Amino acid sequence: MTELDPVIHAQARLRVVASLSALNVGDKIAFPRLQELLAMTAGNLSVHLRKLEDAGYVEISKTHRGRTPATLVRLSQRGRLAFEEYTEAIRALLDPTS
């Protein structure tokens, strides 16, 4: 039986990774927009993003838009691969005959 990636498997992190995987490769999303999409508090989202960043699954960049600081998030190549492997493992668990 395939083991599920414990970094992704936590419900909140799974929601984050699934949302980021819907972006085109290399695209970034602003932290407040991701927070809005996921209906998470800033603190909760930050904690889960840190765990994903520590695993190398997301990349976070800080920049400015005019004078306003902006935090941008994207799924790394490693994160995209980990999510693909995770979804394959889930499919195998749900339908072991395939």
Secondary structure, DSSP 4 states (H G I P E B T S, - for coil): -PPP-HHHHSHHHHHHHHHHHTSPTT--EEHHHHHHHHT--HHHHHHHHHHHHHTTSEEEEEEEETTEEEEEEEE-HHHHHHHHHHHHHHHHHH-TT-
